[in-house]
């Protein structure tokens, strides 16, 4: 007969399955298998099978072994133990001695899933009371018995995983904490940034005073609106104009972004997650100290605590400083720390810096284009009646190219909202003729004095 290529279950794997309820011997007794043999025999098949002999073999099933674990769990444990590549005794001894070299961190994390359950401990206790032989158990069950005998197994496993993760986690957290501290402190201490925000506030109040009244500050997201308002000829934004004013009137402020540090890195940090990771490390350190107090003869725990206790203390101090520095900076700029995480707060400044640099580049390009156009237009007297020289032809081509660049630039710029109350040029013209005055006369005397001090401190923005 040909061989039926199926995947047979082991005797230990059929407990609790449908196969324990089946009687294949009864089927063999009821059926005449001679026709089946004739239909499926192979060419080289010998004499027919003796059904009686087959019945005898069917009744000689291997006795099922005692099992202490559910079949799928035992199978997964067997796979995990093969990955460890060590004997049952070596694995358990390494856990008892906190031997980081003997067991990899990945193996320990996998093994943590196989901590003995209460039901398994009950079966183990029953097996030992009956004084049955270990040979009746599978390798996985034998491991589980030895595994369950380790004192404070859960605490030891967690401590070993903590020891293996500590250095990598600490090295990952420190730069993130430092980035937020540096970025927060540089924003709050930058005098150039304060002066630029002061100029933005002055222009915004001038534009809105006739309709909305004077404002004492603005949300940082308003900086994005500087790119949304364009002049009447739509050739420049309000930010372009402010950059021109700052460059001409307050050149000392042009490099304000050089006072700001680590904004890009701080903008990628999830502060809540970092602080939670620091708290988890502290909990792991406390658990390690407790284990060392119970087993003070462990050189592994003693050396770890000696080397890393100061590292943990610094992490705790830095996490506290980070939280305080960040919340102070956010509140300093009128934002709410609870609703403004670093991933939202710092990118607002990063966008403003990028837009400011782009505006500077645009203005520089426009100046070069204007200079080239003037140079091309100016020529020697009487050049109209003379034939066009090669140099003149080149200048004319240069002018054509400049005009084309301007045309493309106007086409590429997106249509952006323009204020209903006129162009920037009209605003500046009014600013020249009618100096700006606040309309909120009902303010308290204290606020008036504060406003007077602010106006005195505001740089001269008259044109």
Order of alpha helices (4+ residues) and beta strands (2+ residues): alpha-alpha-alpha-alpha-alpha-alpha-alpha-alpha-alpha-alpha-alpha-alpha-alpha-alpha-alpha-alpha-alpha-alpha
